[in-house]
Amino acid sequence: MSIAEFNAGGLISLFSSQNEFWYFAFLFLVLLASYLLGSLNSAIIVSRLLYGEDVRTKGSGNAGLTNMLRVYGKKAAILTLLGDLSKTVISVGIAGVVFGFGYFKGMSLNFILYAAGLFAVIGHIFPCYYRFKGGKGVLVTSTMALILTPLAFLALLLLFVLIVAVSKYVSLGSVSVAVLYPVVLDFYYRAFLHNYPDGLVLLCSMILAILIVWCHRENLKRIGNRTENKLSFGKKKNDEE
């Protein structure tokens, strides 16, 4: 195996940069850690610790940021926000520390970071600690995008704000930017990095888009039926994240 095929950095370099076993072993552990961290649902934890309740039994039943805001108020929402931000940052950070600048047969560090973020999102949506019933993954996905591609995140944020301002539907904004994420990511790589995006990175972004659309399927039905709640600063029921 040539150095062009496998160039390891980070903690994995302390073992063997020429040994495939260590690469895949660490990759498995990193993705597992990301999933387990993602499964720590901040909304459920905050609602149980502060209010002795499960947010999934309140409001819309969604264990996400917006439902926390509407049911318990700003303090609970801020704590939920900080918790979900932290677990995403830690998940991606662990991947970076372990692999450094690793590159193995087409799998670059960039892909590994996105894969770590993807597994954190999967954990958030299907948390093993809470019978696989969690949130909708929007905040965790947004945090990952902010960490890895800040300019692309800002573009998507502006689109989100515009769509929500016009439609008053948070769910429509969430789904729209999720679908546009792979497109914006591809444009970001070509326009600012002057390079084609890693195919595996685009695959991760597409999977994230599919997951978020799937999680919002009921919201989309209600939008079509005109029964979806619109954005309000009052404590109305809604089930966005």
Biotite code that builds the C-alpha atoms (Angstrom):
import biotite.structure as struc

atoms = struc.array([
    struc.Atom([0.000, 0.000, 0.000], chain_id="A", res_id=1, res_name="MET", atom_name="CA", element="C"),
    struc.Atom([1.451, 3.338, -1.028], chain_id="A", res_id=2, res_name="SER", atom_name="CA", element="C"),
    struc.Atom([1.444, 6.535, 1.022], chain_id="A", res_id=3, res_name="ILE", atom_name="CA", element="C"),
    struc.Atom([-0.930, 8.006, -1.575], chain_id="A", res_id=4, res_name="ALA", atom_name="CA", element="C"),
    struc.Atom([-3.463, 5.349, -0.649], chain_id="A", res_id=5, res_name="GLU", atom_name="CA", element="C"),
    struc.Atom([-3.141, 5.705, 3.100], chain_id="A", res_id=6, res_name="PHE", atom_name="CA", element="C"),
    struc.Atom([-1.750, 8.757, 4.854], chain_id="A", res_id=7, res_name="ASN", atom_name="CA", element="C"),
    struc.Atom([-2.756, 8.792, 8.495], chain_id="A", res_id=8, res_name="ALA", atom_name="CA", element="C"),
    struc.Atom([-2.646, 11.572, 11.040], chain_id="A", res_id=9, res_name="GLY", atom_name="CA", element="C"),
    struc.Atom([-4.148, 12.244, 14.441], chain_id="A", res_id=10, res_name="GLY", atom_name="CA", element="C"),
    struc.Atom([-4.271, 9.625, 17.148], chain_id="A", res_id=11, res_name="LEU", atom_name="CA", element="C"),
    struc.Atom([-4.436, 6.793, 14.649], chain_id="A", res_id=12, res_name="ILE", atom_name="CA", element="C"),
    struc.Atom([-0.859, 7.575, 13.580], chain_id="A", res_id=13, res_name="SER", atom_name="CA", element="C"),
    struc.Atom([0.303, 6.368, 17.004], chain_id="A", res_id=14, res_name="LEU", atom_name="CA", element="C"),
    struc.Atom([-0.666, 2.851, 15.990], chain_id="A", res_id=15, res_name="PHE", atom_name="CA", element="C"),
    struc.Atom([0.150, 1.949, 12.405], chain_id="A", res_id=16, res_name="SER", atom_name="CA", element="C"),
    struc.Atom([-0.319, 4.205, 9.417], chain_id="A", res_id=17, res_name="SER", atom_name="CA", element="C"),
    struc.Atom([0.080, 1.215, 7.133], chain_id="A", res_id=18, res_name="GLN", atom_name="CA", element="C"),
    struc.Atom([-2.415, -1.100, 8.822], chain_id="A", res_id=19, res_name="ASN", atom_name="CA", element="C"),
    struc.Atom([-5.959, -1.214, 7.439], chain_id="A", res_id=20, res_name="GLU", atom_name="CA", element="C"),
    struc.Atom([-7.282, -2.895, 10.590], chain_id="A", res_id=21, res_name="PHE", atom_name="CA", element="C"),
    struc.Atom([-6.577, 0.123, 12.785], chain_id="A", res_id=22, res_name="TRP", atom_name="CA", element="C"),
    struc.Atom([-8.111, 2.497, 10.271], chain_id="A", res_id=23, res_name="TYR", atom_name="CA", element="C"),
    struc.Atom([-11.401, 0.628, 10.077], chain_id="A", res_id=24, res_name="PHE", atom_name="CA", element="C"),
    struc.Atom([-11.412, -0.115, 13.811], chain_id="A", res_id=25, res_name="ALA", atom_name="CA", element="C"),
    struc.Atom([-11.038, 3.566, 14.663], chain_id="A", res_id=26, res_name="PHE", atom_name="CA", element="C"),
    struc.Atom([-13.542, 4.546, 11.991], chain_id="A", res_id=27, res_name="LEU", atom_name="CA", element="C"),
    struc.Atom([-16.099, 2.182, 13.512], chain_id="A", res_id=28, res_name="PHE", atom_name="CA", element="C"),
    struc.Atom([-15.440, 3.522, 17.024], chain_id="A", res_id=29, res_name="LEU", atom_name="CA", element="C"),
    struc.Atom([-15.676, 7.144, 15.880], chain_id="A", res_id=30, res_name="VAL", atom_name="CA", element="C"),
    struc.Atom([-19.002, 6.567, 14.115], chain_id="A", res_id=31, res_name="LEU", atom_name="CA", element="C"),
    struc.Atom([-20.326, 4.589, 17.084], chain_id="A", res_id=32, res_name="LEU", atom_name="CA", element="C"),
    struc.Atom([-19.315, 7.390, 19.457], chain_id="A", res_id=33, res_name="ALA", atom_name="CA", element="C"),
    struc.Atom([-21.043, 9.921, 17.184], chain_id="A", res_id=34, res_name="SER", atom_name="CA", element="C"),
    struc.Atom([-24.236, 7.888, 17.196], chain_id="A", res_id=35, res_name="TYR", atom_name="CA", element="C"),
    struc.Atom([-24.193, 7.465, 20.985], chain_id="A", res_id=36, res_name="LEU", atom_name="CA", element="C"),
    struc.Atom([-23.532, 11.181, 21.503], chain_id="A", res_id=37, res_name="LEU", atom_name="CA", element="C"),
    struc.Atom([-26.285, 12.037, 19.040], chain_id="A", res_id=38, res_name="GLY", atom_name="CA", element="C"),
    struc.Atom([-28.645, 9.795, 20.979], chain_id="A", res_id=39, res_name="SER", atom_name="CA", element="C"),
    struc.Atom([-28.298, 12.081, 24.011], chain_id="A", res_id=40, res_name="LEU", atom_name="CA", element="C"),
    struc.Atom([-31.410, 14.113, 23.278], chain_id="A", res_id=41, res_name="ASN", atom_name="CA", element="C"),
    struc.Atom([-31.078, 17.474, 25.013], chain_id="A", res_id=42, res_name="SER", atom_name="CA", element="C"),
    struc.Atom([-34.799, 18.228, 24.881], chain_id="A", res_id=43, res_name="ALA", atom_name="CA", element="C"),
    struc.Atom([-35.696, 15.018, 26.695], chain_id="A", res_id=44, res_name="ILE", atom_name="CA", element="C"),
    struc.Atom([-32.912, 15.453, 29.252], chain_id="A", res_id=45, res_name="ILE", atom_name="CA", element="C"),
    struc.Atom([-33.790, 19.082, 30.006], chain_id="A", res_id=46, res_name="VAL", atom_name="CA", element="C"),
    struc.Atom([-37.520, 18.405, 30.268], chain_id="A", res_id=47, res_name="SER", atom_name="CA", element="C"),
    struc.Atom([-36.940, 15.515, 32.668], chain_id="A", res_id=48, res_name="ARG", atom_name="CA", element="C"),
    struc.Atom([-34.336, 17.212, 34.849], chain_id="A", res_id=49, res_name="LEU", atom_name="CA", element="C"),
    struc.Atom([-35.996, 20.625, 35.122], chain_id="A", res_id=50, res_name="LEU", atom_name="CA", element="C"),
    struc.Atom([-39.682, 19.793, 34.878], chain_id="A", res_id=51, res_name="TYR", atom_name="CA", element="C"),
    struc.Atom([-39.971, 16.107, 35.724], chain_id="A", res_id=52, res_name="GLY", atom_name="CA", element="C"),
    struc.Atom([-41.736, 15.510, 32.423], chain_id="A", res_id=53, res_name="GLU", atom_name="CA", element="C"),
    struc.Atom([-41.010, 14.071, 28.987], chain_id="A", res_id=54, res_name="ASP", atom_name="CA", element="C"),
    struc.Atom([-41.331, 16.674, 26.259], chain_id="A", res_id=55, res_name="VAL", atom_name="CA", element="C"),
    struc.Atom([-42.525, 13.921, 23.922], chain_id="A", res_id=56, res_name="ARG", atom_name="CA", element="C"),
    struc.Atom([-45.778, 13.826, 25.896], chain_id="A", res_id=57, res_name="THR", atom_name="CA", element="C"),
    struc.Atom([-46.279, 17.588, 25.592], chain_id="A", res_id=58, res_name="LYS", atom_name="CA", element="C"),
    struc.Atom([-47.193, 19.958, 22.806], chain_id="A", res_id=59, res_name="GLY", atom_name="CA", element="C"),
    struc.Atom([-46.516, 18.381, 19.439], chain_id="A", res_id=60, res_name="SER", atom_name="CA", element="C"),
    struc.Atom([-44.761, 15.386, 20.949], chain_id="A", res_id=61, res_name="GLY", atom_name="CA", element="C"),
    struc.Atom([-41.518, 16.198, 19.147], chain_id="A", res_id=62, res_name="ASN", atom_name="CA", element="C"),
    struc.Atom([-38.279, 16.140, 21.138], chain_id="A", res_id=63, res_name="ALA", atom_name="CA", element="C"),
    struc.Atom([-36.910, 19.210, 19.412], chain_id="A", res_id=64, res_name="GLY", atom_name="CA", element="C"),
    struc.Atom([-35.992, 22.820, 19.996], chain_id="A", res_id=65, res_name="LEU", atom_name="CA", element="C"),
    struc.Atom([-39.217, 24.458, 18.816], chain_id="A", res_id=66, res_name="THR", atom_name="CA", element="C"),
    struc.Atom([-41.457, 22.216, 20.877], chain_id="A", res_id=67, res_name="ASN", atom_name="CA", element="C"),
    struc.Atom([-39.301, 22.944, 23.936], chain_id="A", res_id=68, res_name="MET", atom_name="CA", element="C"),
    struc.Atom([-39.676, 26.670, 23.316], chain_id="A", res_id=69, res_name="LEU", atom_name="CA", element="C"),
    struc.Atom([-43.414, 26.470, 22.913], chain_id="A", res_id=70, res_name="ARG", atom_name="CA", element="C"),
    struc.Atom([-44.007, 24.163, 25.879], chain_id="A", res_id=71, res_name="VAL", atom_name="CA", element="C"),
    struc.Atom([-41.436, 25.307, 28.466], chain_id="A", res_id=72, res_name="TYR", atom_name="CA", element="C"),
    struc.Atom([-40.161, 28.673, 27.267], chain_id="A", res_id=73, res_name="GLY", atom_name="CA", element="C"),
    struc.Atom([-36.875, 30.349, 26.403], chain_id="A", res_id=74, res_name="LYS", atom_name="CA", element="C"),
    struc.Atom([-34.726, 28.938, 29.230], chain_id="A", res_id=75, res_name="LYS", atom_name="CA", element="C"),
    struc.Atom([-35.496, 25.343, 28.279], chain_id="A", res_id=76, res_name="ALA", atom_name="CA", element="C"),
    struc.Atom([-34.989, 26.137, 24.601], chain_id="A", res_id=77, res_name="ALA", atom_name="CA", element="C"),
    struc.Atom([-31.582, 27.719, 25.217], chain_id="A", res_id=78, res_name="ILE", atom_name="CA", element="C"),
    struc.Atom([-30.417, 24.736, 27.264], chain_id="A", res_id=79, res_name="LEU", atom_name="CA", element="C"),
    struc.Atom([-31.647, 22.393, 24.531], chain_id="A", res_id=80, res_name="THR", atom_name="CA", element="C"),
    struc.Atom([-29.843, 24.457, 21.916], chain_id="A", res_id=81, res_name="LEU", atom_name="CA", element="C"),
    struc.Atom([-26.566, 24.379, 23.842], chain_id="A", res_id=82, res_name="LEU", atom_name="CA", element="C"),
    struc.Atom([-26.851, 20.640, 24.439], chain_id="A", res_id=83, res_name="GLY", atom_name="CA", element="C"),
    struc.Atom([-27.450, 19.791, 20.775], chain_id="A", res_id=84, res_name="ASP", atom_name="CA", element="C"),
    struc.Atom([-24.720, 22.170, 19.639], chain_id="A", res_id=85, res_name="LEU", atom_name="CA", element="C"),
    struc.Atom([-22.247, 20.596, 22.059], chain_id="A", res_id=86, res_name="SER", atom_name="CA", element="C"),
    struc.Atom([-22.877, 16.983, 21.093], chain_id="A", res_id=87, res_name="LYS", atom_name="CA", element="C"),
    struc.Atom([-22.449, 17.805, 17.409], chain_id="A", res_id=88, res_name="THR", atom_name="CA", element="C"),
    struc.Atom([-19.234, 19.745, 17.978], chain_id="A", res_id=89, res_name="VAL", atom_name="CA", element="C"),
    struc.Atom([-17.846, 16.916, 20.118], chain_id="A", res_id=90, res_name="ILE", atom_name="CA", element="C"),
    struc.Atom([-18.798, 14.257, 17.553], chain_id="A", res_id=91, res_name="SER", atom_name="CA", element="C"),
    struc.Atom([-17.082, 16.052, 14.684], chain_id="A", res_id=92, res_name="VAL", atom_name="CA", element="C"),
    struc.Atom([-14.177, 17.050, 16.941], chain_id="A", res_id=93, res_name="GLY", atom_name="CA", element="C"),
    struc.Atom([-13.490, 13.464, 17.967], chain_id="A", res_id=94, res_name="ILE", atom_name="CA", element="C"),
    struc.Atom([-13.282, 12.442, 14.300], chain_id="A", res_id=95, res_name="ALA", atom_name="CA", element="C"),
    struc.Atom([-10.804, 15.248, 13.613], chain_id="A", res_id=96, res_name="GLY", atom_name="CA", element="C"),
    struc.Atom([-8.619, 14.426, 16.602], chain_id="A", res_id=97, res_name="VAL", atom_name="CA", element="C"),
    struc.Atom([-8.529, 10.707, 15.837], chain_id="A", res_id=98, res_name="VAL", atom_name="CA", element="C"),
    struc.Atom([-7.861, 10.905, 12.103], chain_id="A", res_id=99, res_name="PHE", atom_name="CA", element="C"),
    struc.Atom([-6.007, 14.191, 11.709], chain_id="A", res_id=100, res_name="GLY", atom_name="CA", element="C"),
    struc.Atom([-5.400, 14.402, 7.947], chain_id="A", res_id=101, res_name="PHE", atom_name="CA", element="C"),
    struc.Atom([-6.110, 10.729, 7.206], chain_id="A", res_id=102, res_name="GLY", atom_name="CA", element="C"),
    struc.Atom([-6.699, 9.569, 3.667], chain_id="A", res_id=103, res_name="TYR", atom_name="CA", element="C"),
    struc.Atom([-7.448, 5.979, 2.745], chain_id="A", res_id=104, res_name="PHE", atom_name="CA", element="C"),
    struc.Atom([-8.472, 4.726, -0.691], chain_id="A", res_id=105, res_name="LYS", atom_name="CA", element="C"),
    struc.Atom([-10.748, 7.652, -1.526], chain_id="A", res_id=106, res_name="GLY", atom_name="CA", element="C"),
    struc.Atom([-12.002, 8.169, 2.049], chain_id="A", res_id=107, res_name="MET", atom_name="CA", element="C"),
    struc.Atom([-10.618, 11.519, 3.177], chain_id="A", res_id=108, res_name="SER", atom_name="CA", element="C"),
    struc.Atom([-10.808, 13.219, 6.541], chain_id="A", res_id=109, res_name="LEU", atom_name="CA", element="C"),
    struc.Atom([-13.468, 15.494, 5.048], chain_id="A", res_id=110, res_name="ASN", atom_name="CA", element="C"),
    struc.Atom([-15.727, 12.496, 4.466], chain_id="A", res_id=111, res_name="PHE", atom_name="CA", element="C"),
    struc.Atom([-15.015, 11.125, 7.935], chain_id="A", res_id=112, res_name="ILE", atom_name="CA", element="C"),
    struc.Atom([-16.052, 14.431, 9.515], chain_id="A", res_id=113, res_name="LEU", atom_name="CA", element="C"),
    struc.Atom([-19.294, 14.436, 7.533], chain_id="A", res_id=114, res_name="TYR", atom_name="CA", element="C"),
    struc.Atom([-19.886, 10.786, 8.386], chain_id="A", res_id=115, res_name="ALA", atom_name="CA", element="C"),
    struc.Atom([-19.427, 11.587, 12.078], chain_id="A", res_id=116, res_name="ALA", atom_name="CA", element="C"),
    struc.Atom([-21.962, 14.403, 11.742], chain_id="A", res_id=117, res_name="GLY", atom_name="CA", element="C"),
    struc.Atom([-24.348, 12.113, 9.873], chain_id="A", res_id=118, res_name="LEU", atom_name="CA", element="C"),
    struc.Atom([-24.206, 9.483, 12.610], chain_id="A", res_id=119, res_name="PHE", atom_name="CA", element="C"),
    struc.Atom([-24.821, 12.160, 15.250], chain_id="A", res_id=120, res_name="ALA", atom_name="CA", element="C"),
    struc.Atom([-27.946, 13.149, 13.324], chain_id="A", res_id=121, res_name="VAL", atom_name="CA", element="C"),
    struc.Atom([-29.047, 9.516, 13.050], chain_id="A", res_id=122, res_name="ILE", atom_name="CA", element="C"),
    struc.Atom([-28.569, 9.166, 16.792], chain_id="A", res_id=123, res_name="GLY", atom_name="CA", element="C"),
    struc.Atom([-30.623, 12.313, 17.373], chain_id="A", res_id=124, res_name="HIS", atom_name="CA", element="C"),
    struc.Atom([-33.482, 11.053, 15.217], chain_id="A", res_id=125, res_name="ILE", atom_name="CA", element="C"),
    struc.Atom([-33.295, 7.422, 16.369], chain_id="A", res_id=126, res_name="PHE", atom_name="CA", element="C"),
    struc.Atom([-31.792, 7.582, 19.892], chain_id="A", res_id=127, res_name="PRO", atom_name="CA", element="C"),
    struc.Atom([-30.980, 4.197, 21.379], chain_id="A", res_id=128, res_name="CYS", atom_name="CA", element="C"),
    struc.Atom([-31.582, 5.588, 24.891], chain_id="A", res_id=129, res_name="TYR", atom_name="CA", element="C"),
    struc.Atom([-35.178, 6.632, 24.209], chain_id="A", res_id=130, res_name="TYR", atom_name="CA", element="C"),
    struc.Atom([-36.659, 3.721, 22.246], chain_id="A", res_id=131, res_name="ARG", atom_name="CA", element="C"),
    struc.Atom([-35.440, 5.256, 18.977], chain_id="A", res_id=132, res_name="PHE", atom_name="CA", element="C"),
    struc.Atom([-37.874, 8.179, 19.187], chain_id="A", res_id=133, res_name="LYS", atom_name="CA", element="C"),
    struc.Atom([-36.063, 11.501, 19.054], chain_id="A", res_id=134, res_name="GLY", atom_name="CA", element="C"),
    struc.Atom([-36.069, 14.829, 17.231], chain_id="A", res_id=135, res_name="GLY", atom_name="CA", element="C"),
    struc.Atom([-35.987, 15.736, 13.567], chain_id="A", res_id=136, res_name="LYS", atom_name="CA", element="C"),
    struc.Atom([-32.285, 16.427, 13.152], chain_id="A", res_id=137, res_name="GLY", atom_name="CA", element="C"),
    struc.Atom([-32.461, 19.985, 11.834], chain_id="A", res_id=138, res_name="VAL", atom_name="CA", element="C"),
    struc.Atom([-30.418, 21.640, 14.570], chain_id="A", res_id=139, res_name="LEU", atom_name="CA", element="C"),
    struc.Atom([-27.760, 18.920, 14.626], chain_id="A", res_id=140, res_name="VAL", atom_name="CA", element="C"),
    struc.Atom([-27.436, 19.031, 10.831], chain_id="A", res_id=141, res_name="THR", atom_name="CA", element="C"),
    struc.Atom([-27.221, 22.833, 10.915], chain_id="A", res_id=142, res_name="SER", atom_name="CA", element="C"),
    struc.Atom([-24.463, 22.704, 13.520], chain_id="A", res_id=143, res_name="THR", atom_name="CA", element="C"),
    struc.Atom([-22.485, 20.229, 11.412], chain_id="A", res_id=144, res_name="MET", atom_name="CA", element="C"),
    struc.Atom([-22.839, 22.495, 8.367], chain_id="A", res_id=145, res_name="ALA", atom_name="CA", element="C"),
    struc.Atom([-21.734, 25.508, 10.412], chain_id="A", res_id=146, res_name="LEU", atom_name="CA", element="C"),
    struc.Atom([-18.603, 23.708, 11.616], chain_id="A", res_id=147, res_name="ILE", atom_name="CA", element="C"),
    struc.Atom([-17.552, 22.205, 8.287], chain_id="A", res_id=148, res_name="LEU", atom_name="CA", element="C"),
    struc.Atom([-18.747, 24.783, 5.717], chain_id="A", res_id=149, res_name="THR", atom_name="CA", element="C"),
    struc.Atom([-19.584, 28.130, 7.385], chain_id="A", res_id=150, res_name="PRO", atom_name="CA", element="C"),
    struc.Atom([-20.257, 29.993, 4.119], chain_id="A", res_id=151, res_name="LEU", atom_name="CA", element="C"),
    struc.Atom([-22.605, 27.287, 2.861], chain_id="A", res_id=152, res_name="ALA", atom_name="CA", element="C"),
    struc.Atom([-24.345, 27.350, 6.247], chain_id="A", res_id=153, res_name="PHE", atom_name="CA", element="C"),
    struc.Atom([-24.848, 31.118, 6.045], chain_id="A", res_id=154, res_name="LEU", atom_name="CA", element="C"),
    struc.Atom([-26.339, 30.802, 2.561], chain_id="A", res_id=155, res_name="ALA", atom_name="CA", element="C"),
    struc.Atom([-28.740, 28.117, 3.765], chain_id="A", res_id=156, res_name="LEU", atom_name="CA", element="C"),
    struc.Atom([-29.613, 30.163, 6.852], chain_id="A", res_id=157, res_name="LEU", atom_name="CA", element="C"),
    struc.Atom([-30.544, 33.141, 4.684], chain_id="A", res_id=158, res_name="LEU", atom_name="CA", element="C"),
    struc.Atom([-32.705, 30.895, 2.512], chain_id="A", res_id=159, res_name="LEU", atom_name="CA", element="C"),
    struc.Atom([-34.347, 29.439, 5.618], chain_id="A", res_id=160, res_name="PHE", atom_name="CA", element="C"),
    struc.Atom([-35.139, 32.884, 7.038], chain_id="A", res_id=161, res_name="VAL", atom_name="CA", element="C"),
    struc.Atom([-36.526, 34.049, 3.688], chain_id="A", res_id=162, res_name="LEU", atom_name="CA", element="C"),
    struc.Atom([-38.751, 31.000, 3.239], chain_id="A", res_id=163, res_name="ILE", atom_name="CA", element="C"),
    struc.Atom([-40.078, 31.156, 6.798], chain_id="A", res_id=164, res_name="VAL", atom_name="CA", element="C"),
    struc.Atom([-40.631, 34.927, 6.572], chain_id="A", res_id=165, res_name="ALA", atom_name="CA", element="C"),
    struc.Atom([-42.727, 34.493, 3.438], chain_id="A", res_id=166, res_name="VAL", atom_name="CA", element="C"),
    struc.Atom([-44.578, 31.269, 4.291], chain_id="A", res_id=167, res_name="SER", atom_name="CA", element="C"),
    struc.Atom([-44.603, 31.403, 8.127], chain_id="A", res_id=168, res_name="LYS", atom_name="CA", element="C"),
    struc.Atom([-43.934, 27.654, 8.073], chain_id="A", res_id=169, res_name="TYR", atom_name="CA", element="C"),
    struc.Atom([-40.793, 26.594, 9.970], chain_id="A", res_id=170, res_name="VAL", atom_name="CA", element="C"),
    struc.Atom([-41.196, 23.068, 8.615], chain_id="A", res_id=171, res_name="SER", atom_name="CA", element="C"),
    struc.Atom([-41.212, 24.294, 5.012], chain_id="A", res_id=172, res_name="LEU", atom_name="CA", element="C"),
    struc.Atom([-38.031, 26.252, 5.633], chain_id="A", res_id=173, res_name="GLY", atom_name="CA", element="C"),
    struc.Atom([-36.376, 23.223, 7.257], chain_id="A", res_id=174, res_name="SER", atom_name="CA", element="C"),
    struc.Atom([-37.284, 20.848, 4.444], chain_id="A", res_id=175, res_name="VAL", atom_name="CA", element="C"),
    struc.Atom([-36.366, 23.340, 1.720], chain_id="A", res_id=176, res_name="SER", atom_name="CA", element="C"),
    struc.Atom([-32.845, 24.011, 2.988], chain_id="A", res_id=177, res_name="VAL", atom_name="CA", element="C"),
    struc.Atom([-32.316, 20.299, 3.655], chain_id="A", res_id=178, res_name="ALA", atom_name="CA", element="C"),
    struc.Atom([-33.127, 19.503, 0.013], chain_id="A", res_id=179, res_name="VAL", atom_name="CA", element="C"),
    struc.Atom([-30.909, 22.365, -1.159], chain_id="A", res_id=180, res_name="LEU", atom_name="CA", element="C"),
    struc.Atom([-28.009, 21.375, 1.105], chain_id="A", res_id=181, res_name="TYR", atom_name="CA", element="C"),
    struc.Atom([-26.295, 19.024, -1.414], chain_id="A", res_id=182, res_name="PRO", atom_name="CA", element="C"),
    struc.Atom([-26.746, 21.627, -4.169], chain_id="A", res_id=183, res_name="VAL", atom_name="CA", element="C"),
    struc.Atom([-25.309, 24.473, -2.077], chain_id="A", res_id=184, res_name="VAL", atom_name="CA", element="C"),
    struc.Atom([-22.479, 22.212, -0.910], chain_id="A", res_id=185, res_name="LEU", atom_name="CA", element="C"),
    struc.Atom([-21.564, 21.339, -4.491], chain_id="A", res_id=186, res_name="ASP", atom_name="CA", element="C"),
    struc.Atom([-21.612, 25.034, -5.456], chain_id="A", res_id=187, res_name="PHE", atom_name="CA", element="C"),
    struc.Atom([-19.521, 25.938, -2.393], chain_id="A", res_id=188, res_name="TYR", atom_name="CA", element="C"),
    struc.Atom([-16.782, 23.466, -3.323], chain_id="A", res_id=189, res_name="TYR", atom_name="CA", element="C"),
    struc.Atom([-16.642, 24.604, -6.944], chain_id="A", res_id=190, res_name="ARG", atom_name="CA", element="C"),
    struc.Atom([-16.909, 28.354, -6.342], chain_id="A", res_id=191, res_name="ALA", atom_name="CA", element="C"),
    struc.Atom([-14.801, 28.805, -3.215], chain_id="A", res_id=192, res_name="PHE", atom_name="CA", element="C"),
    struc.Atom([-12.532, 25.770, -3.026], chain_id="A", res_id=193, res_name="LEU", atom_name="CA", element="C"),
    struc.Atom([-12.148, 25.459, -6.815], chain_id="A", res_id=194, res_name="HIS", atom_name="CA", element="C"),
    struc.Atom([-12.520, 21.722, -6.561], chain_id="A", res_id=195, res_name="ASN", atom_name="CA", element="C"),
    struc.Atom([-15.103, 19.037, -7.108], chain_id="A", res_id=196, res_name="TYR", atom_name="CA", element="C"),
    struc.Atom([-16.742, 17.917, -3.867], chain_id="A", res_id=197, res_name="PRO", atom_name="CA", element="C"),
    struc.Atom([-15.918, 14.511, -2.478], chain_id="A", res_id=198, res_name="ASP", atom_name="CA", element="C"),
    struc.Atom([-18.560, 12.087, -3.743], chain_id="A", res_id=199, res_name="GLY", atom_name="CA", element="C"),
    struc.Atom([-18.861, 10.516, -0.298], chain_id="A", res_id=200, res_name="LEU", atom_name="CA", element="C"),
    struc.Atom([-19.383, 13.953, 1.244], chain_id="A", res_id=201, res_name="VAL", atom_name="CA", element="C"),
    struc.Atom([-22.218, 14.650, -1.185], chain_id="A", res_id=202, res_name="LEU", atom_name="CA", element="C"),
    struc.Atom([-23.664, 11.241, -0.360], chain_id="A", res_id=203, res_name="LEU", atom_name="CA", element="C"),
    struc.Atom([-23.728, 12.160, 3.342], chain_id="A", res_id=204, res_name="CYS", atom_name="CA", element="C"),
    struc.Atom([-25.495, 15.440, 2.551], chain_id="A", res_id=205, res_name="SER", atom_name="CA", element="C"),
    struc.Atom([-28.069, 13.610, 0.422], chain_id="A", res_id=206, res_name="MET", atom_name="CA", element="C"),
    struc.Atom([-28.762, 11.095, 3.194], chain_id="A", res_id=207, res_name="ILE", atom_name="CA", element="C"),
    struc.Atom([-29.209, 13.979, 5.647], chain_id="A", res_id=208, res_name="LEU", atom_name="CA", element="C"),
    struc.Atom([-31.660, 15.648, 3.258], chain_id="A", res_id=209, res_name="ALA", atom_name="CA", element="C"),
    struc.Atom([-33.660, 12.430, 2.895], chain_id="A", res_id=210, res_name="ILE", atom_name="CA", element="C"),
    struc.Atom([-33.782, 11.922, 6.663], chain_id="A", res_id=211, res_name="LEU", atom_name="CA", element="C"),
    struc.Atom([-35.004, 15.458, 7.352], chain_id="A", res_id=212, res_name="ILE", atom_name="CA", element="C"),
    struc.Atom([-37.664, 15.298, 4.637], chain_id="A", res_id=213, res_name="VAL", atom_name="CA", element="C"),
    struc.Atom([-38.822, 11.928, 5.993], chain_id="A", res_id=214, res_name="TRP", atom_name="CA", element="C"),
    struc.Atom([-39.019, 13.314, 9.536], chain_id="A", res_id=215, res_name="CYS", atom_name="CA", element="C"),
    struc.Atom([-41.172, 16.188, 8.286], chain_id="A", res_id=216, res_name="HIS", atom_name="CA", element="C"),
    struc.Atom([-43.531, 14.074, 6.175], chain_id="A", res_id=217, res_name="ARG", atom_name="CA", element="C"),
    struc.Atom([-46.504, 14.762, 8.456], chain_id="A", res_id=218, res_name="GLU", atom_name="CA", element="C"),
    struc.Atom([-45.748, 18.483, 8.432], chain_id="A", res_id=219, res_name="ASN", atom_name="CA", element="C"),
    struc.Atom([-45.722, 18.470, 4.638], chain_id="A", res_id=220, res_name="LEU", atom_name="CA", element="C"),
    struc.Atom([-49.100, 16.745, 4.604], chain_id="A", res_id=221, res_name="LYS", atom_name="CA", element="C"),
    struc.Atom([-50.505, 19.398, 6.937], chain_id="A", res_id=222, res_name="ARG", atom_name="CA", element="C"),
    struc.Atom([-49.048, 22.171, 4.787], chain_id="A", res_id=223, res_name="ILE", atom_name="CA", element="C"),
    struc.Atom([-50.829, 20.647, 1.806], chain_id="A", res_id=224, res_name="GLY", atom_name="CA", element="C"),
    struc.Atom([-54.053, 20.472, 3.826], chain_id="A", res_id=225, res_name="ASN", atom_name="CA", element="C"),
    struc.Atom([-53.489, 23.993, 5.193], chain_id="A", res_id=226, res_name="ARG", atom_name="CA", element="C"),
    struc.Atom([-53.665, 22.696, 8.756], chain_id="A", res_id=227, res_name="THR", atom_name="CA", element="C"),
    struc.Atom([-50.028, 23.236, 9.695], chain_id="A", res_id=228, res_name="GLU", atom_name="CA", element="C"),
    struc.Atom([-49.489, 25.833, 12.431], chain_id="A", res_id=229, res_name="ASN", atom_name="CA", element="C"),
    struc.Atom([-47.689, 28.934, 11.272], chain_id="A", res_id=230, res_name="LYS", atom_name="CA", element="C"),
    struc.Atom([-44.824, 30.640, 13.057], chain_id="A", res_id=231, res_name="LEU", atom_name="CA", element="C"),
    struc.Atom([-45.933, 32.453, 16.186], chain_id="A", res_id=232, res_name="SER", atom_name="CA", element="C"),
    struc.Atom([-44.192, 33.848, 19.251], chain_id="A", res_id=233, res_name="PHE", atom_name="CA", element="C"),
    struc.Atom([-47.003, 32.544, 21.406], chain_id="A", res_id=234, res_name="GLY", atom_name="CA", element="C"),
    struc.Atom([-47.110, 29.056, 22.904], chain_id="A", res_id=235, res_name="LYS", atom_name="CA", element="C"),
    struc.Atom([-48.999, 27.407, 20.083], chain_id="A", res_id=236, res_name="LYS", atom_name="CA", element="C"),
    struc.Atom([-48.522, 23.829, 19.199], chain_id="A", res_id=237, res_name="LYS", atom_name="CA", element="C"),
    struc.Atom([-46.144, 23.019, 16.461], chain_id="A", res_id=238, res_name="ASN", atom_name="CA", element="C"),
    struc.Atom([-43.798, 20.136, 15.905], chain_id="A", res_id=239, res_name="ASP", atom_name="CA", element="C"),
    struc.Atom([-40.809, 21.546, 14.180], chain_id="A", res_id=240, res_name="GLU", atom_name="CA", element="C"),
    struc.Atom([-37.240, 21.398, 15.326], chain_id="A", res_id=241, res_name="GLU", atom_name="CA", element="C"),
])
